[in-house]
Amino acid sequence: MTTTLSRPETVTDDRLAFVSKRNRDLRIAVAILAIAVIGLGTWFVYDMFRSSAVTPTGEIAVLLDDYSAAWNDYNGEAVLELTAPGFTYVSAGGTEMDRPDTSALVTNELPTHRFAMERPGFPVMMGDGPWYVAMPVHTSTNIREADGIAMLTIIDQGDTFLVVRHTVTGDF
């Protein structure tokens, strides 16, 4: 009986070393890409949820919601409550209306046309009083749909924010 204590001969092939090096390089590239994707995802989430200096907040954001709801609910009384004395509404065609005329428009004319207004984007606000707010709007009636911008001038009347001017521009 013969036993050998020597190891079997190993074959060293340059191609095996090359494949091993390529495999290690691939792992490094995947790790770098994974770190980049995680970093970009974190930045995206942070950017989506941060508050901008031009984003309406607090009472002005509530005023914008209430004002839009008053138009959609055909509530002329609410429009009167949310607007200041001297309020002016300027339509896209250039027609100017005061508070009582705007209230009558909202109460009497808008329901007959099945008016509805959506705000498809975010409003932008500038100023320290008065405040200027631009909102993208999409309106629909029984006649047609239109897109444009509603520009509101908002003032502080004591403890209440009120709209003093509402100008609409677009394809209305």
N, C-alpha and C positions, 0 to 999 in steps of 0.2 A: 504494500500500500504506500502510495506516494502522496504526500500532501505538499501543497505549495503555500508558502506564506507570503508570496508576493501578490501585489494587487494586479488586477487585470490592466492591461494597457489601455489608456484613455486616448480617445481620438480628439485631437484639437483641430478644429476646422475654423478658418478665419471667418467663414460665413456665419457660424454660430455666435461669435463675438460681435459681429456687425448687427445681427438681429437683436441681441441683448441690449446693445447700445441704443438702437432705434426704439426699442420698447421703453427704455428709461426716458428718452427724449419725449416720447409721446405722453407718458405720464406727467412729465413736467409741464408740457403744453396744456394738457387737460386741466391740471391744477391751476395754472395761471388764468385760463379762460373761466374756470368756475369762480375764482376770486373776482374777476372782472364783472361777471354776470351778477354776483351777489352785491357787489359795490354799486352797479348801475341800478339794480332793483331797489336797494336801500335809498339811493338818491331820488329815484322816481317817486317812491312812497312819501319821502320827506317833502318833496316839491309839491305833491298833490294836496297835502294836508296843512301846509303852512299858510298863515294868513298874510296876505299882501297889504302893503300900505294903502292901496287903492280899493280894497274890498270894503264895502259898506258893512258896518257892524252895529250891534246894539240897537238903539232906538231907530236909527235911520233904516236899517235892514227891515225892521218890523213895519215902519211906515211904507216902505216899498211894497212889501207883501200885502198890507192892508189896502193900499191905493190900487194895486193891480186887482185885488179881489173885489173892490167896490165897482170897478169897471166891468169885470166879468159877471158880477151879480146884478148888474143894472141898478145899483144902489146910489141914486143921486144924493140922498141925505148923507151917506158916508163920504161921498166926494166933497160935500160942503164941510163936513167935520175935519177932513184931512187937508183942506186947502186954506190958505191965509187970505185975509182981505186984500184985495188988489190982485188976486189970482188971475192969470191969463192962460188960456189954452190956445195953442197955435197949431192948426192942422197942417198936414203935408202940402195941401193946396194953398196955404197962406191965410186961411180964414181964422180970425181971432175971436175968441169967446171969453166972456167973464165968468165968474163963479155960477150965477144963476143959470146962464145959458148952457154952461157945461153940465150942470146938474140935470137940466131938462133933457139935454142930449143923451146923457147916460140913462136916464129913467125912461124916456119916451121913444127915442130913435133906435138905440142899440138893440132892444129886444125885437123890434120889427125886422131887423136884418140878421138876427141870430148871431150877433157879434161875440167873438171869443178871442182872447189875447193870451198868448203864451210867451214866456221869457226863455228862449232856447239857450241863452248863454248867461254869463255872469255880469252883473252890473259893475261899472267902474265909477269910483267917486273921487273927487278932488275938492280941495278947499278947506278952509277953517271956519266957515260961516260968512256968507252963505256957502252951501255945499252944492256942487254940480255933479249930477249923476247921469251917466249914459247907460241905457239898457237896450240890448237887442230885443226886438219884439217880432213876433209872428202873429198876425191877425187873420181870422177867417170870418167870413160872413156867408149868407146864402147866395151872394153874388160871386165872390172870389176870395182868394188868399193873397196876402201881401207880407213883405218883410221890410223892416226898417229899424230905425233907432228912435227911442223915446229919450229926450233930454229933459231932466227935471232940475229945477232950482229949488233948493230946500233951505228954509230959514228956521231959526230957533225963536219961538215965541214963548218966552218964559221957560217953562219946563216941557214944552211940547214942540216937536218938530213938525213943520207944515210945508206943503208944496206951494210955492208962490208962482211958478211958471212951469208949464208942460208944453214942450215943443216936439212935434213929431216930424221926422224926415224919412223918406223912403219911397217905395213904389205904391203908395196907398191911393 
